[in-house]
Amino acid sequence: MRHACATCRAARHLDLLERVGLTDAAHRPVGGYSSGMRQRLKLAIAIQHEPALLILDEPMALLDEGGRSLVRAVVGEQLKRGVVLWATNDPSELPAERNEIRLPGA
């Protein structure tokens, strides 16, 4: 039974890597990842347990347009099941449909 659980975890991890566009790099050491790939990996880690509240700090930093599209897709999925708290200095990165909280001095 333990083997089946390990197989399920491995399949889940590959699914997460696919969602953030890292399937081809799944067997490479993370130390060899580019900064954008590491940013995508952080996103995969953040969504792995399908949280009700997803907190993102500058999630578009270091990403190319493909990575930015993936973040938008993941955020869209998250908004169907919960809340996204997105910290950024660039309001153009925020989803069009949103509720905003602006902090004084920001």
C-alpha positions, 0 to 999 in steps of 0.5 A, a space after each residue: 500500500 505504501 508504494 501506491 501512496 508514493 506513486 500517487 504523490 509522484 503523479 501529483 508532483 508531476 501534475 503540479 510541475 505541468 501546471 507551472 510549465 516545468 515538466 521537462 525540468 522535473 528530473 533536473 537539479 533545482 540548482 540549475 534552474 533559471 530564476 524564472 523557473 525557480 519562481 514557477 517552482 515556488 508557485 507550484 509549492 504554494 498551490 500544492 495543497 489547494 489552499 483556501 487563501 493563496 498569498 503571493 508576493 510579487 509573483 510576476 517577478 523574474 517571469 517571461 510572458 509565458 510564466 506570467 500567463 501561467 500565474 494568471 491561469 493559476 490565480 484564475 483557478 484559485 479564485 474559483 475555490 478561494 481567495 488570492 492575496 497578491 502583493 505587488 508594486 505594479 498594479 498592471 500585474 493584477 487581475 482585471 476583476 478584483 477587490 483591492 486593499 491599498 495600504 497607506 503609504 503604498 
